[in-house]
Amino acid sequence: MTQPEKHYKISGEDIQELITNMGSCIATDRIVVDGVSIGYMYREVQMEMGILDGAS
């Protein structure tokens, strides 16, 4: 069974990098395809090789 082609709310050409070196994020199809507004976001502590980054 083939998945239907997705039609994203914003084309790849229209996406701009506003802040560099901030990591990545995950957005659902409700946001990127349907265009539903983001209600809230949060950031988790970055882990590097199993150790909290910046921990002493």
DANORDA-V19482 format. One record per backbone hydrogen bond with DSSP energy under -0.5 kcal/mol. CO is the residue of the C=O (numbers start at 0). NH is the residue of the N-H. Records with the same first field share a line. If there is no record, write none. Layout:
CO = NH ; NH
This chain:
5 = 7
10 = 13
11 = 14
15 = 17
27 = 30 ; 31
28 = 32 ; 33
29 = 35
30 = 34
31 = 8 ; 9
36 = 38
45 = 52
47 = 50
50 = 47
51 = 54
